[in-house]
Amino acid sequence: MSTTPAQQFLRDAAIKSADMVHREIIRRGMESYETVHLKGRARIKDWEAARQQCQEIKREAINHLDHYLLQFEEKVIARGGHVFWAADSHEACTYVRDLALRLGVRTVVKSKSMVTEEIQLGPVLEKAGIKVWETDFGEFIVQLRNEPPYHILTPCMHLTRDQIAQLFREKLAVQIESDDPGYLMTVARRKLRQAFFTAEMGISGANFLVADAGVVAISTNEGNGRLCTTLPQSHVIITGIEKVIPRLEDLAVLWPVLATSGTGQGITTYSTLIGGPRQPGEIDGPEEFHVVLVDNGRSRLLADSEQREVLHCIRCGACLNVCPVFRHIGGHTYGTIYSGPIGSVLTSHLAGVKEFKHLSYASSLCGACTSVCPVKIDLHHHLLQNRRNAVAAGSQAVSERLGFKLWRYTMLRPQVYSIAGWMMRALMRMINGLGLTATILDPMRKWNRDRAPVPLPQKSFRALWRKGLGGN
Amino acid sequence: MNAESVIFEPARNSLEQFQQECVANLTECIVTRDAQESALQLSFVLKSLPAGEIFAQDHPGLRSLIHAKTDRPIRWSSEGTPAESSQVTITLAEALIAQTGSVLVTARCGGRGGSIVAPCHIVYATINQLVPDLQTALTYLSRERKLEVNSFACVISGSSRTADIEKIMVQGAHGPRRLVVILQTKT
């Protein structure tokens, strides 16, 4: 019998949350994020006003998506670029593969793009005999490990420096003398530089598509995003349709807010704008320029008036960083491309609520995600709505349905509730007394397996209340 | 009312703020009085770099600034693109931004490669190019139709970096390890 994503999730979550080494790595990473993030926020005079404005910009863009995308397309075509509208992953991958084969591409350098992970472009190109180099340092490392990114912004945050040094020793066939992060970076830089100067195609994502200027905004700290879009003969941008924004000036607030939420920086080191292929009079840049606009379920989300704002997401990763669930189970446990709170909301739409509803339940609804989201997406309420939708679709188990019927029946009848409470306390006392705690006979076993049993009160709350608890 | 002035603290003294932000984002900002001092400071920076070719944006101002001060081979942007072996690139900027301590470049500033390929990037700018904030810089790009004649523009804030390993910041990832701004107060 094959494992469902929900079963796999529970199994991995149990393992990861008990892995103290993993928890320590994530705790340290998140703590340092918190420090720089708060420092970054303090640099902005009115953070709430900044969030408000970002939300308004994205809302305007999403509500007039057709208008702004067409405006963007027109400008790109005018500069000699190409725009391809892909309904799904298959169309997007086929377009890029055929283009690469037509241009005789043998090597591709890629900068970080979650959409290329979403559409699974890498394997499609590799199958066509094209070598793909991930050039973001973190992506390069997880690519060597044959792993998906752990976090949308810091793909290898689950690894320690000695694990990375060991990986380089095994995979790069070079002498590794130290596990100093600066040294390891130099090793990777040297390896990837050969790729940059030989690749015929660069593939990147986009942080924003600017409608009025007809340019793509790409933020990169390492500069790999710059090299991917400078050296190769062709440049392909693969991005979701929701990335469009109305005006160039909107970046005056979006750029600082994205950087602050992502890494705590005032602005990303290279905040780049690219509008097309090399223009007359320019000395470099690709001859071919293609933008692939991927829908892949986004139009469905656009049609959902309750959750449309999920398309506002600028993929900063802030909601992952503050999420207590993410901090304990880590990025890979989700088993999805997008992890954390935004991933739990989004995956239900992109990959199906039936298979991935469990992610909407894997939340304490504490609302930390909503409180940090720079575009003010009401994330935890969307998780709640997903739960409601899953129930309305009748996808819950028979036992769960029966359980809730019984619970409802009891809760509406004080006498029945009182008797049930008494029975439960008596039963638990007996089980604990017989030393059967956490065994198959213990109805509380799921809790008691990993925790000290909850001490049982002698009297019910009602009895205490009658005795005078309610008097004062 | 300009919404940005509410969100971000307006710059009181642009030069001071630019210098402070440069310190924060690890840009080396050298303030000079005139072209003569700029040329001298440039020669100091060049002396600190390993031997190798210079790539420079072909511009009369830069030609006079660089020529007298170095015996390194120079490849001008009119003759090609920076080579993989170029030790340093020297370019102009479209603007400097005080709010973020940034340099705004476009394709005309030595092409796309002029600010990314070599281990060191030197920018020669004058004080009248300094704008208070991002909003002003972006408005300048639109108003001057810069993006209609350039396929590329970039707001550069510091040297290339990564914090992918254990969140430890390392300077000099794929791009320059050093970004030097020579900012001349006499225009």
Chai-1 contact restraints between the chains, C-beta under 6 A:
chainA,res_idxA,chainB,res_idxB,connection_type,confidence,min_distance_angstrom,max_distance_angstrom,comment,restraint_id
A,G29,B,K167,contact,1.0,0.0,6.0,A-B,restraint_1
A,S32,B,K167,contact,1.0,0.0,6.0,A-B,restraint_2
A,K45,B,F8,contact,1.0,0.0,6.0,A-B,restraint_3
A,K45,B,E9,contact,1.0,0.0,6.0,A-B,restraint_4
A,D46,B,V6,contact,1.0,0.0,6.0,A-B,restraint_5
A,D46,B,I7,contact,1.0,0.0,6.0,A-B,restraint_6
A,A49,B,V6,contact,1.0,0.0,6.0,A-B,restraint_7
A,A49,B,I7,contact,1.0,0.0,6.0,A-B,restraint_8
A,A50,B,I7,contact,1.0,0.0,6.0,A-B,restraint_9
A,F137,B,T162,contact,1.0,0.0,6.0,A-B,restraint_10
A,F137,B,D164,contact,1.0,0.0,6.0,A-B,restraint_11
A,G138,B,D164,contact,1.0,0.0,6.0,A-B,restraint_12
A,C156,B,D164,contact,1.0,0.0,6.0,A-B,restraint_13
A,R161,B,I165,contact,1.0,0.0,6.0,A-B,restraint_14
A,R161,B,E166,contact,1.0,0.0,6.0,A-B,restraint_15
A,P181,B,I165,contact,1.0,0.0,6.0,A-B,restraint_16
A,P181,B,I168,contact,1.0,0.0,6.0,A-B,restraint_17
A,P181,B,V170,contact,1.0,0.0,6.0,A-B,restraint_18
A,G182,B,V170,contact,1.0,0.0,6.0,A-B,restraint_19
A,M185,B,V170,contact,1.0,0.0,6.0,A-B,restraint_20
A,F197,B,E84,contact,1.0,0.0,6.0,A-B,restraint_21
A,A213,B,L147,contact,1.0,0.0,6.0,A-B,restraint_22
A,V215,B,L147,contact,1.0,0.0,6.0,A-B,restraint_23
A,N221,B,R161,contact,1.0,0.0,6.0,A-B,restraint_24
A,E222,B,S160,contact,1.0,0.0,6.0,A-B,restraint_25
A,E222,B,T162,contact,1.0,0.0,6.0,A-B,restraint_26
A,E222,B,A173,contact,1.0,0.0,6.0,A-B,restraint_27
A,E222,B,H174,contact,1.0,0.0,6.0,A-B,restraint_28
A,G223,B,I116,contact,1.0,0.0,6.0,A-B,restraint_29
A,G223,B,S160,contact,1.0,0.0,6.0,A-B,restraint_30
A,G223,B,A173,contact,1.0,0.0,6.0,A-B,restraint_31
A,G223,B,H174,contact,1.0,0.0,6.0,A-B,restraint_32
A,G223,B,G175,contact,1.0,0.0,6.0,A-B,restraint_33
A,N224,B,H174,contact,1.0,0.0,6.0,A-B,restraint_34
A,R226,B,I116,contact,1.0,0.0,6.0,A-B,restraint_35
A,L227,B,H174,contact,1.0,0.0,6.0,A-B,restraint_36
A,T230,B,R112,contact,1.0,0.0,6.0,A-B,restraint_37
A,T230,B,G113,contact,1.0,0.0,6.0,A-B,restraint_38
A,L248,B,L138,contact,1.0,0.0,6.0,A-B,restraint_39
A,L248,B,S142,contact,1.0,0.0,6.0,A-B,restraint_40
A,E249,B,L138,contact,1.0,0.0,6.0,A-B,restraint_41
A,L251,B,L138,contact,1.0,0.0,6.0,A-B,restraint_42
A,A252,B,E4,contact,1.0,0.0,6.0,A-B,restraint_43
A,A252,B,L134,contact,1.0,0.0,6.0,A-B,restraint_44
A,A252,B,Q135,contact,1.0,0.0,6.0,A-B,restraint_45
A,A252,B,L138,contact,1.0,0.0,6.0,A-B,restraint_46
A,G266,B,T100,contact,1.0,0.0,6.0,A-B,restraint_47
A,I267,B,T100,contact,1.0,0.0,6.0,A-B,restraint_48
A,I267,B,S157,contact,1.0,0.0,6.0,A-B,restraint_49
A,T269,B,S157,contact,1.0,0.0,6.0,A-B,restraint_50
A,T269,B,G158,contact,1.0,0.0,6.0,A-B,restraint_51
A,Y270,B,C154,contact,1.0,0.0,6.0,A-B,restraint_52
A,Y270,B,I156,contact,1.0,0.0,6.0,A-B,restraint_53
A,S271,B,V155,contact,1.0,0.0,6.0,A-B,restraint_54
A,T272,B,C154,contact,1.0,0.0,6.0,A-B,restraint_55
A,L273,B,A153,contact,1.0,0.0,6.0,A-B,restraint_56
A,I274,B,F152,contact,1.0,0.0,6.0,A-B,restraint_57
A,G275,B,L147,contact,1.0,0.0,6.0,A-B,restraint_58
A,G275,B,S151,contact,1.0,0.0,6.0,A-B,restraint_59
A,G276,B,S151,contact,1.0,0.0,6.0,A-B,restraint_60
A,Q279,B,S151,contact,1.0,0.0,6.0,A-B,restraint_61
A,E282,B,A107,contact,1.0,0.0,6.0,A-B,restraint_62
A,I283,B,S77,contact,1.0,0.0,6.0,A-B,restraint_63
A,I283,B,T81,contact,1.0,0.0,6.0,A-B,restraint_64
A,I283,B,G111,contact,1.0,0.0,6.0,A-B,restraint_65
A,D284,B,T81,contact,1.0,0.0,6.0,A-B,restraint_66
A,D284,B,G111,contact,1.0,0.0,6.0,A-B,restraint_67
A,D284,B,R112,contact,1.0,0.0,6.0,A-B,restraint_68
A,D284,B,G113,contact,1.0,0.0,6.0,A-B,restraint_69
A,G285,B,R112,contact,1.0,0.0,6.0,A-B,restraint_70
A,G285,B,S151,contact,1.0,0.0,6.0,A-B,restraint_71
